[in-house]
Every structure is written in C-alpha cells, then in structure tokens.
C-alpha cells in the first residue's frame, strides 16, 4: 500500500480494533495537536470514521477537550448528522451537550444547530 503523509489518521479509519481504542487514539491526537485546522480534521474523523457512532458521553468528553468555539460547534454539527433521531430527543441533546458550550453566543449557536438538525 502507498504511504500517505499522515499514517496516524489513515490508520485510524482502517483499524478494526474496538471502538474504545479508536476513541482513545483520537482523543490523544486531539489533545496533542497544536493546529486548529488539523484538530478539525481529527474531529471529522472521530465522528465519521468511528466504528460505531459516538455516544453523547464520548462527544461531551471531546467537547471538554476543545479550546475553540468553532471546533466545538463543528463537532456538534458532525455529531448531529450521526444521531439517531428516533432514540435521541432534542431535550436530551440540549441538556447533555449545551453545558459544554461555554459562552452565551456559542451556546445560542449550538442551540440553533440542535434545533435545526432535529426537526
């Protein structure tokens, strides 16, 4: 196989190890990553390449690691696309996720994203 310049991210999506390992690796990479644009890539991988969809508790953990509002909002947007509307209510999402959006404006935006996503 040809080697990509980012073996860590490409290997993430192809390993079929337990989703727990996947999540741990993503978390470590996020914490270690100094560049916002790279963290955004990792967020996308975390949500879209996860062997099983991320749970709300995993997402709240990731939210707590992110320093920037735009990264948290992006994580929220990506995550909401994977949420099963039939098992998760709007209120559940708000009560669990909104506390992690620290600033008023950011929380309003998060609320709009949740409201807009689950119709």
FILO-842161 format. One record per atom (N, C-alpha, C): residue in three letters; x, y, z. Coordinates in steps of 0.001 Angstrom, whole numbers, plus 524288, in hexadecimal, padded with zeros to 5 digits. Each point is the difference from the previous one (the first is absolute). Layout:
BEGIN
ALAXYZ/...
This chain:
BEGIN
UNK803377FB4580000/UNK7FCC9804BB80000/UNK80358804EC80000/UNK7FE43804017FD69/UNK8031F804CD7FFDD/UNK7FF9C802BA80540/UNK8042D802A380170/UNK8000E802848052A/UNK7FE1C805997FF98/UNK7FC138013F802F4/UNK7FE2E8056B80003/UNK8034C802FB803F6/UNK80030805277FF79/UNK803388030E803AE/UNK7FDCE7FFFB80586/UNK7FB1C7FE6080095/UNK7FDB07FFF88053D/UNK7FE667FA7D80182/UNK803C47FC9E80120/UNK7FE937FA9880129/UNK7FC577FFA1804A9/UNK800A78038D803B9/UNK7FCD27FF7E804B6/UNK7FA308009B7FEC8/UNK7FEA9803DA7FCC7/UNK7FA72800B47FEEF/UNK7FDEF7FBD37FC5B/UNK8031B7FE817FC12/UNK7FDE87FC167FC6D/UNK7FF8B7FAB9802BA/UNK803AC7FECF80374/UNK7FFA07FAF6802A5/UNK7FB4B7FFF1803AC/UNK7FE90804A0801EA/UNK7FB818003E8037A/UNK7FB1C7FDCC7FD7C/UNK7FF28801837FB19/UNK7FB077FE6B7FDB8/UNK800157FA597FE2F/UNK804A87FDB57FF69/UNK8001D7FAAE7FDF4/UNK800947FBC880425/UNK801A7801878049D/UNK800837FC1380417/UNK7FAAD7FE1A801B3/UNK7FF807FAF7800C5/UNK7FAF67FE27801E2/UNK800767FE7A805BA/UNK80371802AE802C9/UNK800517FF03805A1/UNK7FB06802168027C/UNK7FF6D7FF15804F6/UNK7FB268018B80292/UNK7FF4F805E57FFA2/UNK7FB2A8019F80017/UNK7FEF4805957FF84/UNK802538030C8048E/UNK800CC7FD588044E/UNK8025D8029680478/UNK80599801A97FEC8/UNK802EF7FC847FD7E/UNK80556801487FE62/UNK7FFFC804937FC3B/UNK7FC667FFB37FC58/UNK7FF7E804277FC28/UNK7FF3280535802BF/UNK7FC6680008803B4/UNK7FEB6804D1802B4/UNK804AE801FE80326/UNK802B37FC648029F/UNK804A08018F80301/UNK8041D802747FC7F/UNK800DC7FD8D7FB81/UNK803FE802157FC76/UNK7FE98805687FE07/UNK7FB158009E7FE84/UNK7FE388051B7FE18/UNK800A3804178044D/UNK7FE8B7FE88804BA/UNK80053803A680465/UNK805A3801B5800DC/UNK803967FC347FFF7/UNK8058380148800C1/UNK801F98038D7FBAD/UNK7FE627FEDA7FB3E/UNK801C18033F7FBA3/UNK7FDD78058980066/UNK7FB19800668018D/UNK7FDA18052A80092/UNK802E88033D80415/UNK801207FD748045C/UNK802A4802C480441/UNK8057D801B77FE52/UNK802817FCB67FCF0/UNK8056E801167FE83/UNK8006F803C37FB64/UNK7FBB8800EC7FD53/UNK80041802DA7FB13/UNK7FFDB805E9800DB/UNK8041C802B97FE4B/UNK80029805A0800F9/UNK7FD048034C7FBF7/UNK7FE627FDA87FBAF/UNK7FDCB8032C7FBCA/UNK7FA1C7FF497FF8B/UNK7FD3B8045180005/UNK7FA567FFB67FFD1/UNK7FE037FD317FB1E/UNK80250801217FB71/UNK7FDF57FD817FB3E/UNK800C67FA1A80033/UNK804477FE4B8027C/UNK800E57FA5B80090/UNK7FC317FDA2803EA/UNK7FEF1802F680432/UNK7FC2E7FE09803CB/UNK7FAAF7FF657FD67/UNK7FEB5803907FC84/UNK7FAFA7FF897FD49/UNK7FFDE7FB097FCB8/UNK8045B7FEBD7FD81/UNK800397FB127FD11/UNK7FF317FB5F803A9/UNK802908004480482/UNK7FF817FBBF803CC/UNK7FA627FF82801F0/UNK7FD7780476800BA/UNK7FA8A7FFDE801BD/UNK7FCAF7FD327FBEC/UNK800EA801557FB0E/UNK7FCFD7FD767FBD3/UNK800F87FA1D80009/UNK804F07FE9280090/UNK8014A7FA6580018/UNK7FD717FD70804BB/UNK800528029C80473/UNK7FDCF7FDCD804D3/UNK7FA437FEAA7FF3E/UNK7FD35803997FD7E/UNK7FA607FF2B7FF6F/UNK7FEC97FC537FB75/UNK80291800DC7FB93/UNK7FE627FD477FB3D/UNK802887FAAE7FF4D/UNK804907FF4180255/UNK802B27FB097FF3F/UNK7FF8B7FC64804B9/UNK7FD2E801B2803EC/UNK7FF757FCBE804A8/UNK7FD707FAD37FE8C/UNK802077FBAA80224/UNK7FDCD7FAD87FECE/UNK7FA437FF9A8018E/UNK7FE9C8028280439/UNK7FA778007A80162/UNK7FF20805D380102/UNK7FB46801EE7FF0A/UNK7FF2280595800D6/UNK8017D801A18058F/UNK802328049A80075/UNK80197801E580527/UNK7FB36800A28037C/UNK800CC7FEF3804ED/UNK7FBC7800CE803C0/UNK80015805B2801C4/UNK7FBC0801A58025D/UNK7FFD980562801FD/UNK80454800CF80409/UNK800F67FC1380335/UNK8040E800BE80400/UNK8056C800867FD8A/UNK800F47FD2F7FBBE/UNK80505800A07FD54/UNK800748057B7FDAC/UNK7FBAD801D77FDDF/UNK8001A8052C7FDA5/UNK800CF8043B80424/UNK7FD7F7FF6080484/UNK800CE803EC80419/UNK805AA7FFE4801C9/UNK802607FB6680010/UNK805837FFA58015C/UNK80350803007FC04/UNK7FEE77FF307FB07/UNK802E7802D57FBF4/UNK7FF19805E080072/UNK7FB2180187800FF/UNK7FED48059180085/UNK8034F8026E8044C/UNK800AB7FD128043C/UNK802EB802288046F/UNK805CD800AB7FEB9/UNK801D37FD547FBE0/UNK805868006E7FE94/UNK80115804747FC2D/UNK7FBF0801E27FD77/UNK800CE803D77FBDD/UNK7FFFA8058680238/UNK803D4803227FE56/UNK8007C8053E80231/UNK7FD01804217FCFD/UNK7FE9D7FECE7FB2C/UNK7FDC48041B7FCC3/UNK7FA447FEFF7FECF/UNK7FCF98042A8005A/UNK7FA637FF9B7FF0C/UNK7FEEB7FD9D7FAA9/UNK802E3801AB7FC0B/UNK7FEBB7FE117FAC8/UNK800FD7FA287FF94/UNK803D57FE0C802E5/UNK800FF7FA5D7FFEF/UNK7FB937FD19802C8/UNK7FE45802268045F/UNK7FBB97FD75802D1/UNK7FB127FFEF7FCAB/UNK7FEFA804567FD67/UNK7FB4C800427FCC1/UNK800697FC437FB65/UNK804BA7FF877FDDE/UNK800A77FC6B7FBA3/UNK7FF267FA5C801C3/UNK802157FEBB80493/UNK7FF377FAC78022F/UNK7FA257FEFD800A6/UNK7FD40803DC8020C/UNK7FA627FF6F800C8/UNK7FD487FEF17FAC7/UNK80158803177FC0E/UNK7FD817FF517FAE4/UNK8010C7FA917FDCB/UNK804ED7FE5780038/UNK8015B7FAD27FDFA/UNK7FD0B7FBC380303/UNK7FFF98009080527/UNK7FD8F7FC108034A/UNK7FA267FF9C7FEE7/UNK7FD73804747FF65/UNK7FA577FFE97FF41/UNK7FE757FD1F7FB06/UNK803738000D7FC20/UNK7FEC47FD217FB35/UNK7FFDE7FA1F800F8/UNK8027F7FE4E8042B/UNK8002E7FA5980106/UNK7FC007FE4E80412/UNK7FD5E803C98026D/UNK7FC6A7FEB480442/UNK7FB187FD617FDE8/UNK7FE577FC08802B0/UNK7FB2E7FD577FE96/UNK7FB64802F58026E/UNK7FD2F802C97FCB1/UNK7FBBA80347801F9/UNK7FBD17FCEA802DC/UNK7FF9D7FB057FEB7/UNK7FBC27FCFD80267/UNK8013F7FE96805A8/UNK804FB800188016A/UNK8015D7FE7E80560/UNK801F28049680344/UNK800F9804657FD7D/UNK8023F8046A802DE/UNK7FC7C804BC7FF52/UNK7FE5C802448045B/UNK7FCB08049B7FF88/UNK80357804E780016/UNK7FDB1803F07FDD5/UNK8021E805377FFF1/UNK8019C801B68058B/UNK7FC787FF0E803B3/UNK800FE801A380564/UNK804AF7FD248025A/UNK800757FAF07FECA/UNK8047F7FCFA801F0/UNK8050E802647FDFE/UNK8000B8012B7FAFD/UNK804BB802367FDA8/UNK801528053280291/UNK7FBFF8034A80094/UNK800FE8051F80257/UNK802057FF868058B/UNK7FD6E7FCA280318/UNK8018B7FFC680581/UNK805867FDD98009E/UNK801827FC5F7FC96/UNK805317FDA58009E/UNK8044E803247FD55/UNK7FEB28025A7FB92/UNK80425802757FCEC/UNK800AB805D5800FE/UNK7FBBC802C0800CF/UNK8006F805B380078/UNK80394801E480465/UNK800327FD5080476/UNK8037F801EE80426/UNK805B5800677FE43/UNK8015C7FD297FBDB/UNK8056F800237FE3C/UNK801208049A7FC61/UNK7FBFC802E27FE9A/UNK800DE804BA7FCED/UNK800208048A803D2/UNK804A580225800B9/UNK800F780327804A3/UNK7FDE18058A7FFAF/UNK7FFBC802177FB51/UNK7FEA2805827FF92/UNK7FA6E800897FE06/UNK7FD848043180192/UNK7FA7F800A77FEB5/UNK7FF127FF9C7FA1D/UNK802FB802E67FCF6/UNK7FF2E800177FA52/UNK800C97FA8D7FDAF/UNK803EE7FD6D80214/UNK801477FABD7FE1E/UNK7FB917FC368015D/UNK7FDE280099804AE/UNK7FBD47FC86801A2/UNK7FB16800EF7FCBC/UNK7FF03804F47FEBF/UNK7FB79801347FCAB/UNK800AB7FD597FAB3/UNK804BD800567FDEB/UNK801187FDA87FAEC/UNK7FF457FA0E8005C/UNK801EF7FDAD80431/UNK7FF7E7FA58800BB/UNK7FA317FE858003D/UNK7FD0080339802C4/UNK7FA587FF058005C/UNK7FD83800187FAA3/UNK80180803D97FCD9/UNK7FDDF800697FAB9/UNK801737FB387FCC7/UNK804E17FE43800A0/UNK801BC7FB707FCFF/UNK7FCB67FB428018F/UNK7FF397FF4880513/UNK7FCE97FB86801D5/UNK7FA588008E7FE07/UNK7FDEA804B08007D/UNK7FA94800DC7FE66/UNK7FF637FF207FA23/UNK803D5801C87FD13/UNK7FFB07FF987FA5B/UNK800BA7FA737FE25/UNK802BE7FCF98032B/UNK801497FAC87FE30/UNK7FBB87FC1480101/UNK7FD558009A80448/UNK7FC137FC2480164/UNK7FAA3802637FF58/UNK7FD9D7FEED7FBA6/UNK7FB088026E7FEC7/UNK7FBB07FBE580011/
